Amino acid sequence: MSFIDYLGPFLLLLGVLVVIHELGHFAVAKWFGVKVERFSVGFGPSVFRRTVGETEYVLAWLPLGGYVKMLGEAPDEELSEEERGRSFNGQTPLRRIGIALAGPVMNLLLSVVVLAGMYMTGWPTPTSQVGSVAPGSAAEAAGLLSGDRVVSVDGQDIWRWADLTSAVQASEGGPLTLGVERTGAEGAEQLEVVATPERKDGRLLLGIEQRRALAVLGIPGADGAAARAGLQTGDRVVQLNGAEVVDWYGFERALEAATGSLDLQIERALGADTERVRVSVPAQGTGPWTLDAFGVVPVDFAVDFVEPGSPAKRAGLERGDIPLRIGDQPVASFEAFKARIVSSRGRPLQLTVLREGREVQTELVATKRTRPIDGEVTTSWVIGVHGGMLRTEGEMRDDVILNPFAALWTGTKRTYQVTAGTLYGLSQLVTRKVGVENLAGPIGIGEIAADSFAEEGWFSFLWIMCVISVNLAILNLLPIPILDGGQIVFAAVEAVRGGPVGVRAREIAQTVGLSLIVLLMGFAFWNDLSKHWQGIIGWFKGLV
């Protein structure tokens, strides 16, 4: 996507957030009788201006914020007695706090209302239908099968996957009675199974996945039986010795149960189409087959998710891509792939991926990211992808809340979660457990907005809007004088000490606050420029 492609979503996103924020200040100021001289969206020279009543409404060229100018905001502004009663500084400290607080509150309310609306129209939610069952797991021992739908846990009805995982974690390792709906050739049947979760890596697990891991083969070398039979990396096994293969685990079970020659039906991507190919593999001895004997590995390093605005997104990586080579070195696992990214330390890498049966080459430039891992601050180089086995999407169902009060309560809870996460991230930034290279400026925000809209549509775009709206509210509440939080602090100090803060003290605080904001914005702009420098240069070249 070009910078022009980012402009529309960015302007829409920021425009809504700025208007809502400033509308809060405007409405409460008017309510208290304060004269609002100007309501501006954007800064700099005006594109549009119109005076209605006593307020001038302005749309300015630089769409990076906005402001509401009220009468008497400057402490040394000379006003008549009548004007002082309608000025901002002529109000009581409590009223000034209310006016300053109104903008951030409106941003939080926007998140609550938008999220509530999203729930009322239907929030896509993973259901409790089982995608895959891992061999040797507690679920397999209990008799669960791929396609089973868990409809109750210990007598409590459920339908969301999150409800099932929560029940597993709450079990403390004790047995769970699962009500299961199974659909077979003779129709649906209801049954109960008892499964005891197992503890692995500090978590309780049944060994089931909501999505289904596809039986996609990786061919690590040319000497194995699979390679000699003509199988290729990216081939998906759909049938083995006449039996249907629904997922990777089913393929493993069928392979280990087989002896003698193998007869496989595989699907091979050919651009946007696929072809089904039959492959015969001669016997390799008298014993059962193993993955090593067959010469295949699971493709556990395919691209499963690409973060919006990440280096991988800018390089054009897509979900389902299978990394084949970095330079001329083959990729054998996700850990090997990750190690090459980390060791690059930001140097360009030539990556070859398999996409729809054809090789695609791109250039990757990893970015540095600082974050806490296991209590220690770690700096690494990342490209913004999550890897794993290729999977089908699990069953989804719209979680619809028709009761508007219940929807608003759910929107409030989700907004609280986003707020808590934002505050935690801010604390990590202040304590330097997360580096300033994680800050995004206007280009980065526009990129995230455009990517979310292009990939997922309005639902994802609205979710990003809510997250950024919460971030904007918190940023404005920081106790920095030129922000709303600084105005609240000044008014609170005045209320406590019985008089306004001195002009000199206010000027010093505003200078320090402005310096902090400029420094913060400088880091964000620098991050944008460093991440997008080649794209910016290319865009300007296209203009000349």
C-alpha positions in Angstrom: 0.0 0.0 0.0 1.2 3.5 -0.8 1.1 6.5 1.6 -2.0 7.8 -0.3 -3.8 4.5 0.6 -3.1 5.2 4.3 -4.4 8.7 4.2 -8.2 8.0 4.0 -8.4 5.6 7.0 -6.0 7.8 9.0 -8.0 11.0 8.4 -11.3 9.2 9.2 -9.8 7.6 12.4 -8.2 10.8 13.7 -11.0 13.0 12.6 -13.6 11.1 14.6 -11.4 10.9 17.7 -10.5 14.6 17.6 -14.0 15.8 17.0 -15.4 13.6 19.8 -12.6 14.8 22.2 -13.0 18.5 21.5 -16.8 18.1 21.5 -16.5 17.1 25.2 -14.6 20.3 26.1 -17.0 22.4 24.0 -20.2 20.9 25.4 -19.2 21.2 29.1 -17.8 24.7 28.6 -21.0 25.8 27.0 -23.0 24.2 29.8 -21.0 26.3 32.3 -21.6 29.4 30.3 -18.0 29.8 29.1 -17.6 31.6 25.8 -16.0 29.3 23.1 -14.2 31.5 20.6 -13.0 28.7 18.2 -13.6 25.0 17.6 -10.8 23.8 15.4 -10.1 20.3 13.9 -6.5 20.4 12.8 -3.8 23.0 13.1 -2.3 25.6 10.8 -4.0 27.5 7.9 -7.7 26.9 7.6 -9.3 24.9 4.8 -12.8 25.9 6.0 -14.0 28.4 8.5 -17.5 29.6 9.5 -18.8 31.5 12.4 -22.1 30.4 14.0 -23.2 32.4 16.9 -20.2 33.4 19.0 -18.0 30.4 17.9 -15.8 30.1 14.8 -15.6 26.6 13.4 -12.4 25.8 11.6 -11.1 22.9 9.6 -7.3 23.3 9.3 -4.7 21.8 7.0 -2.6 19.7 9.5 -4.9 16.9 10.7 -2.9 16.0 13.8 -5.2 17.1 16.5 -7.5 20.0 17.3 -8.4 22.4 20.0 -11.2 24.5 21.6 -10.2 28.1 22.3 -12.1 29.5 25.2 -12.3 33.1 26.4 -9.7 34.0 29.0 -7.6 30.8 28.9 -4.4 32.8 29.3 -3.9 33.9 33.0 -2.7 37.4 32.0 -5.5 38.1 29.5 -7.2 41.4 30.2 -11.0 41.1 30.4 -13.9 43.2 31.6 -15.8 42.1 34.6 -18.6 40.8 32.4 -16.2 38.9 30.2 -14.4 37.4 33.2 -17.7 35.7 34.3 -17.7 33.9 30.9 -14.0 33.1 30.8 -12.3 29.8 31.4 -10.1 31.1 34.2 -13.1 32.9 35.7 -14.7 29.6 36.6 -14.3 27.8 39.8 -11.5 25.2 40.0 -14.1 22.4 40.0 -15.7 23.7 36.9 -12.3 24.0 35.1 -11.6 20.4 36.1 -14.9 19.3 34.6 -14.2 21.1 31.3 -10.6 19.7 31.0 -11.8 16.2 32.0 -14.7 16.2 29.5 -12.4 15.5 26.4 -10.8 12.3 27.8 -14.1 11.1 29.2 -15.7 11.5 25.8 -12.9 9.4 24.2 -13.6 6.7 26.8 -17.4 6.9 26.2 -16.8 6.6 22.5 -15.0 3.3 23.1 -17.8 2.1 25.3 -20.6 3.0 22.8 -18.8 1.7 19.7 -17.9 -1.6 21.4 -21.5 -1.9 22.6 -22.8 -1.3 19.1 -20.4 -4.0 17.8 -21.7 -6.5 20.3 -25.3 -5.6 19.4 -24.6 -6.3 15.7 -22.6 -9.4 16.6 -19.0 -10.0 17.7 -17.4 -12.9 15.8 -16.5 -15.4 18.5 -14.8 -18.9 18.3 -17.2 -21.7 19.3 -16.5 -24.7 21.4 -16.3 -27.1 18.4 -13.1 -29.1 18.6 -10.8 -28.7 15.6 -7.9 -31.0 16.4 -7.0 -33.5 19.1 -3.3 -34.1 19.9 -2.0 -37.7 20.0 -1.4 -38.9 23.6 -3.4 -36.0 25.1 -6.0 -36.0 27.9 -8.6 -35.3 25.3 -7.6 -38.3 23.2 -7.7 -40.5 26.3 -11.2 -39.3 27.1 -12.4 -40.1 23.6 -12.8 -36.6 22.1 -12.7 -36.4 18.3 -12.1 -33.7 15.8 -15.5 -32.1 15.0 -17.0 -32.8 18.5 -18.9 -29.8 20.0 -18.5 -29.4 23.7 -21.9 -28.1 24.9 -21.4 -28.3 28.7 -18.8 -28.5 31.4 -19.8 -30.1 34.7 -23.4 -29.4 33.9 -22.9 -25.7 32.9 -24.0 -25.0 29.3 -21.3 -23.3 27.1 -20.8 -22.5 23.5 -17.7 -20.2 23.4 -14.2 -21.6 23.2 -13.1 -19.1 25.9 -15.7 -20.7 28.2 -14.1 -24.1 27.7 -10.6 -22.9 28.2 -11.6 -20.9 31.3 -13.2 -24.1 32.8 -10.1 -26.1 32.1 -7.9 -23.5 33.9 -10.4 -23.3 36.8 -10.4 -27.1 37.2 -7.1 -27.1 39.1 -6.2 -30.4 37.4 -9.4 -32.2 38.5 -11.5 -34.3 36.2 -14.1 -32.5 34.0 -17.4 -33.9 32.8 -17.9 -32.7 29.3 -21.2 -32.8 27.5 -20.4 -33.5 23.8 -22.5 -33.3 20.7 -21.1 -35.6 18.0 -22.4 -35.7 14.4 -21.9 -38.9 12.5 -23.3 -40.8 9.5 -26.5 -41.6 11.5 -27.0 -38.0 12.7 -26.2 -36.2 15.9 -25.7 -37.9 19.3 -25.3 -36.6 22.8 -22.7 -38.2 25.1 -20.6 -37.4 28.2 -16.9 -37.9 28.5 -14.6 -37.3 31.5 -11.3 -35.6 30.8 -8.5 -34.7 33.3 -6.4 -31.7 32.2 -2.6 -32.1 32.2 -0.2 -29.4 33.3 2.3 -28.3 30.7 4.5 -25.2 30.8 2.6 -23.9 33.8 -0.9 -24.2 32.1 -3.6 -26.8 32.3 -4.4 -28.3 28.9 -6.7 -31.0 27.4 -4.7 -31.2 24.2 -7.3 -29.8 21.8 -7.3 -26.9 19.4 -10.2 -24.8 18.1 -8.6 -24.6 14.7 -7.6 -27.6 12.7 -3.9 -28.1 11.9 -3.6 -29.2 8.3 -1.5 -32.1 7.2 0.9 -29.9 5.1 4.3 -31.5 4.5 7.7 -30.0 4.8 10.4 -31.8 2.8 13.8 -31.0 4.5 16.0 -32.8 2.1 16.2 -34.6 -1.3 17.2 -38.0 0.1 14.0 -39.0 2.0 11.4 -41.4 0.7 8.9 -38.5 0.3 11.3 -36.4 -1.8 12.1 -39.4 -4.0 8.4 -40.0 -4.6 8.0 -36.5 -5.9 6.4 -34.9 -2.8 7.1 -31.2 -2.3 7.1 -28.7 0.6 3.6 -27.3 0.8 1.8 -30.5 -0.3 -1.3 -31.2 1.8 -2.2 -34.9 2.5 -5.9 -35.4 2.2 -6.0 -39.2 2.0 -3.6 -42.0 3.1 -4.1 -45.6 2.0 -7.8 -44.9 1.3 -8.5 -43.2 4.6 -9.4 -39.5 4.8 -6.9 -37.3 6.6 -8.6 -34.4 8.3 -5.6 -32.8 10.2 -1.9 -33.3 10.9 -2.5 -35.4 14.0 -4.7 -37.7 11.9 -1.9 -38.0 9.4 0.6 -38.9 12.1 -1.7 -41.6 13.5 -2.4 -43.1 10.0 1.3 -43.0 9.0 2.5 -44.7 12.2 -0.2 -47.4 11.8 0.8 -48.1 8.2 3.3 -50.8 7.0 4.4 -51.6 3.5 3.9 -49.1 0.6 1.9 -45.9 0.9 -0.7 -44.5 -1.3 -1.4 -40.8 -0.8 -3.8 -38.3 -2.3 -2.3 -34.8 -1.9 -3.5 -31.3 -2.8 -1.0 -29.1 -4.4 -1.5 -25.3 -4.9 -1.2 -24.0 -8.5 -1.7 -20.3 -8.1 -5.3 -19.6 -7.1 -6.2 -23.2 -8.0 -5.3 -26.6 -6.5 -4.8 -30.0 -8.1 -5.2 -33.4 -6.5 -2.2 -35.7 -7.1 -1.8 -39.4 -6.3 1.6 -40.4 -5.0 2.8 -43.9 -4.3 5.7 -44.5 -1.9 7.5 -47.9 -1.9 7.9 -49.8 1.3 11.1 -48.9 3.3 11.3 -52.1 5.4 9.0 -54.3 7.4 8.2 -52.1 10.3 5.7 -49.2 10.7 6.4 -45.8 9.2 7.7 -42.8 11.1 8.1 -39.2 10.1 11.9 -39.6 9.9 11.6 -42.7 7.7 9.1 -40.9 5.5 11.4 -37.9 5.3 8.9 -35.2 6.2 8.5 -32.6 9.0 5.4 -30.6 10.0 5.4 -27.1 8.5 5.3 -25.4 11.9 6.9 -22.2 10.6 4.3 -21.0 8.2 3.1 -17.4 8.6 0.0 -17.6 10.8 -0.5 -13.9 11.5 1.0 -10.6 10.2 0.9 -7.6 12.6 -0.5 -4.5 11.0 2.2 -1.9 10.3 5.0 -4.4 10.9 8.1 -4.9 8.7 6.6 -8.2 7.5 3.4 -6.3 6.4 5.5 -3.8 4.5 7.4 -6.6 2.8 4.2 -8.1 1.6 4.1 -11.3 3.7 0.7 -12.9 3.9 -0.9 -15.5 6.1 -0.2 -18.9 4.8 3.2 -18.1 3.4 5.8 -20.8 4.0 9.4 -19.4 4.4 11.7 -21.5 2.3 15.0 -19.7 2.3 16.8 -16.6 3.7 19.4 -15.8 1.1 20.5 -19.3 0.0 20.1 -20.9 3.4 16.9 -23.1 3.7 14.5 -22.6 6.6 14.0 -25.8 8.5 12.0 -24.6 11.5 10.4 -21.5 13.0 13.1 -21.3 15.6 15.8 -21.3 12.9 13.8 -18.6 11.0 13.5 -16.5 14.1 17.2 -16.9 14.9 18.2 -15.6 11.4 15.9 -12.6 11.9 17.5 -11.8 15.3 21.0 -12.2 14.0 20.3 -9.8 11.1 20.2 -6.8 13.6 18.3 -4.7 11.0 20.3 -5.7 7.9 18.2 -6.4 4.8 17.4 -10.1 4.3 16.3 -11.7 1.0 13.4 -14.0 1.9 11.9 -16.6 -0.4 8.5 -17.9 0.6 6.1 -20.5 -0.9 2.7 -18.9 -1.7 0.0 -20.8 -3.5 2.5 -23.2 -5.0 4.9 -20.6 -6.4 8.0 -19.1 -4.9 7.9 -15.4 -4.1 10.9 -13.3 -3.1 10.9 -10.2 -0.9 13.2 -8.1 1.2 12.8 -8.0 4.9 14.3 -5.4 7.3 13.7 -6.3 11.0 13.1 -3.6 13.6 14.4 -3.5 17.1 11.9 -4.1 19.9 12.5 -3.9 23.7 10.2 -5.8 26.0 10.1 -7.6 29.3 10.4 -11.4 29.1 10.3 -13.5 32.4 11.1 -10.4 34.4 14.1 -9.3 32.4 14.3 -6.5 29.8 15.2 -8.1 26.4 16.1 -6.3 23.2 15.5 -8.3 20.0 14.9 -7.8 16.3 11.5 -8.7 15.0 9.5 -8.6 11.8 6.0 -8.9 13.2 4.8 -12.4 12.4 3.4 -15.3 14.4 4.4 -18.6 13.0 2.8 -22.0 13.3 1.2 -24.9 11.4 -1.1 -24.1 8.6 -4.6 -24.3 10.0 -8.2 -24.0 8.8 -10.3 -21.4 10.6 -12.3 -22.8 13.5 -16.0 -22.4 13.7 -17.2 -18.9 14.5 -20.5 -17.6 15.7 -21.7 -14.0 16.3 -22.0 -13.2 20.0 -25.0 -10.9 19.9 -26.2 -8.9 22.9 -29.6 -7.4 22.0 -30.2 -5.8 25.4 -28.6 -2.3 25.0 -27.8 -2.0 28.8 -26.1 -5.4 28.8 -24.2 -4.4 25.6 -23.1 -1.1 27.3 -21.9 -3.0 30.3 -19.9 -5.4 28.1 -18.5 -2.4 26.2 -17.5 -0.8 29.5 -15.7 -4.0 30.6 -13.8 -4.2 27.3 -12.9 -0.5 27.6 -11.6 -1.1 31.1 -9.5 -4.0 29.8 -8.0 -1.8 27.1 -7.4 1.0 29.6 -5.6 -1.4 32.0 -3.5 -2.7 29.2 -2.6 0.8 28.0 -1.6 1.9 31.5 0.5 -1.2 31.9 2.2 -0.5 28.6 2.8 3.1 29.6 4.4 1.9 32.9 6.7 -0.4 31.0 7.7 2.5 28.8 8.4 4.8 31.8 10.5 2.1 33.5 12.3 1.5 30.2 11.2 -2.2 30.2 9.7 -1.3 26.7 11.8 0.8 24.4 10.6 4.1 22.8 11.1 2.4 19.4 7.6 0.8 20.0 6.0 4.3 19.8 4.1 5.0 16.6 3.6 8.4 15.1 1.0 9.5 12.6 2.4 7.4 9.7 2.4 4.3 11.9 -1.1 5.0 13.2 -2.3 5.5 9.6 -0.6 2.3 8.5 -2.3 0.3 11.3 -5.7 1.9 10.5 -5.3 1.2 6.8 -4.1 -2.4 7.3 -6.9 -3.2 9.7 -9.5 -1.8 7.3 -8.0 -3.5 4.2 -7.6 -6.9 5.9 -10.6 -7.2 8.1 -13.0 -4.4 7.1 -15.1 -2.1 9.3 -15.1 -4.4 12.4 -11.3 -4.4 12.8 -11.1 -0.7 11.9 -13.7 0.2 14.7 -11.8 -2.0 17.2 -8.5 -0.1 16.4 -10.5 3.2 16.7 -11.6 2.2 20.2 -8.0 1.2 21.3 -6.6 4.5 20.0 -9.4 6.5 21.5 -8.5 5.0 24.9 -4.9 5.8 24.3 -5.8 9.4 23.4 -7.8 9.7 26.6 -4.9 8.5 28.8 -2.3 10.6 27.0 -4.4 13.7 27.6 -4.7 12.9 31.3 -1.0 12.9 31.8 -0.1 15.7 34.3 1.7 17.8 31.7 0.6 21.5 31.6 -0.3 21.8 27.9 -2.5 18.7 28.1 -5.8 18.3 29.9 -4.1 16.6 32.8 -2.0 19.6 33.4 -5.0 21.9 33.5 -6.6 19.5 36.0 -3.5 19.6 38.2 -3.4 23.5 38.1 -7.1 23.7 39.1 -6.6 21.1 41.8 -3.6 23.0 43.3 -5.6 26.2 43.2 -8.5 24.6 45.0 -6.2 23.3 47.8 -4.1 26.4 48.3 -7.0 28.8 47.8 -5.4 30.8 45.0 -4.1 30.4 41.4 -0.7 29.1 40.6 1.8 31.9 40.0 2.4 33.1 36.4 6.1 32.3 36.6 5.5 28.8 38.0 2.9 28.2 35.3 5.3 29.3 32.5 8.1 27.1 33.8 5.7 24.1 34.0 4.3 24.8 30.5 7.9 25.0 29.1 8.9 21.7 30.7 5.6 20.1 29.6 6.0 21.3 26.0 9.5 20.0 25.9 8.3 16.6 27.1 5.6 16.5 24.5 8.0 17.6 21.7 10.5 14.9 22.9 7.8 12.2 22.9 6.5 13.3 19.5 10.0 13.4 18.2 10.6 9.8 19.1 7.3 8.8 17.4 8.1 10.7 14.2 11.6 9.3 14.2 10.3 5.8 14.5 7.9 6.5 11.6 10.7 7.9 9.4 13.2 5.1 10.2 10.6 2.4 9.5 9.3 3.9 6.3 12.3 5.8 4.9 12.6 3.7 1.7 8.8 4.1 1.1 9.0 7.8 1.7 11.9 8.2 -0.7 10.1 6.1 -3.3 6.9 8.2 -2.9 8.7 11.5 -3.4 10.6 10.0 -6.5 7.2 9.2 -7.9 6.2 12.8 -7.7 9.1 14.2 -9.8 
